Amino acid sequence: MTPEARHKYQEIPVQFTADGTPMAVRYENRIWMVDPDVHAAHWFTRDSWWETQRRAAVGSGDLVSIEHWQVQATLPTSDQELHTFTIRREPLATGWLLESVS
């Protein structure tokens, strides 16, 4: 991913269960509840550090691991179909970015 592409994602609040699984996502000013009965995919990718040209002091932490979740969620007060949310957290970031929703 290029540094320019990194800024195209929308930051969104995500709530997690005690075991670290997403349970709710705020998107378009509405709270979408993650369906606990549908498998949530969780994986990590590596940042292209050679493209971002970031430099860091020794001991700065993990600067390359990008965390991803893909979950199925719906509005709690509707009978709408589930939507697939793919979210990501950049290295050392505290917030989550919405990569896609379908």
C-alpha positions as CSV (number, residue, x, y, z in Angstrom):
1,M,0.0,0.0,0.0
2,T,1.3,3.4,-0.8
3,P,1.4,6.2,1.8
4,E,-1.3,8.0,-0.2
5,A,-3.7,5.0,-0.1
6,R,-3.3,4.8,3.7
7,H,-5.4,8.0,4.1
8,K,-8.4,6.8,2.1
9,Y,-9.7,4.6,4.9
10,Q,-12.3,6.0,7.3
11,E,-11.5,5.8,11.1
12,I,-14.4,4.2,13.0
13,P,-15.0,3.2,16.6
14,V,-15.0,-0.5,17.4
15,Q,-16.0,-2.2,20.6
16,F,-14.5,-5.5,21.6
17,T,-15.5,-8.4,23.9
18,A,-13.3,-9.3,26.9
19,D,-11.5,-11.9,24.7
20,G,-10.6,-9.3,22.1
21,T,-13.2,-10.1,19.4
22,P,-15.1,-7.2,17.8
23,M,-18.7,-7.0,19.0
24,A,-19.9,-3.6,17.6
25,V,-18.9,-1.1,14.9
26,R,-20.1,2.5,14.6
27,Y,-20.6,3.3,11.0
28,E,-22.6,6.2,9.5
29,N,-23.7,7.3,13.0
30,R,-25.3,3.9,13.7
31,I,-24.1,1.0,15.8
32,W,-23.8,-2.3,13.9
33,M,-23.8,-5.4,16.1
34,V,-21.5,-8.2,15.2
35,D,-23.2,-11.5,14.9
36,P,-21.5,-13.8,17.4
37,D,-22.8,-16.9,15.6
38,V,-20.9,-16.1,12.4
39,H,-17.2,-16.8,12.2
40,A,-15.0,-13.6,12.4
41,A,-11.8,-13.7,10.4
42,H,-8.7,-12.3,12.0
43,W,-5.3,-12.0,10.4
44,F,-2.2,-9.9,10.1
45,T,-0.3,-8.5,7.1
46,R,3.0,-6.6,6.9
47,D,3.3,-2.9,6.0
48,S,5.6,-2.1,3.1
49,W,8.0,-0.2,5.3
50,W,10.4,0.3,2.3
51,E,7.7,2.4,0.6
52,T,6.6,4.5,3.6
53,Q,10.2,5.5,4.4
54,R,9.5,5.6,8.1
55,R,12.4,5.6,10.5
56,A,12.2,4.8,14.1
57,A,14.4,4.7,17.1
58,V,15.5,1.3,18.5
59,G,12.7,0.0,20.8
60,S,9.9,1.8,19.1
61,G,7.8,-1.3,18.8
62,D,6.3,-3.3,15.9
63,L,6.2,-0.9,12.9
64,V,5.1,-3.4,10.3
65,S,2.2,-5.6,11.6
66,I,-1.2,-4.5,10.3
67,E,-4.1,-6.2,12.1
68,H,-7.3,-7.1,10.2
69,W,-10.8,-8.3,11.2
70,Q,-13.6,-9.3,8.9
71,V,-17.0,-9.5,10.7
72,Q,-20.7,-9.9,9.9
73,A,-22.9,-7.2,11.5
74,T,-26.4,-5.8,11.3
75,L,-28.4,-3.0,12.9
76,P,-29.9,-4.3,16.2
77,T,-33.4,-2.9,15.5
78,S,-33.9,-4.2,12.0
79,D,-34.3,-7.4,10.1
80,Q,-31.8,-6.3,7.5
81,E,-29.3,-8.8,6.1
82,L,-25.8,-9.0,7.5
83,H,-23.2,-6.6,6.2
84,T,-19.5,-7.6,6.0
85,F,-17.1,-5.1,7.6
86,T,-13.4,-5.4,7.0
87,I,-11.4,-3.2,9.5
88,R,-7.7,-2.7,10.0
89,R,-5.3,-1.2,12.5
90,E,-2.1,0.2,11.3
91,P,1.2,-0.4,13.2
92,L,1.3,1.5,16.6
93,A,-2.2,3.0,15.9
94,T,-4.9,3.0,18.6
95,G,-7.8,3.5,16.3
96,W,-9.4,1.2,13.6
97,L,-9.9,2.0,10.0
98,L,-12.8,0.8,7.8
99,E,-11.3,-0.9,4.8
100,S,-14.6,-2.0,3.3
101,V,-18.3,-2.7,4.0
102,S,-20.5,-4.8,1.7
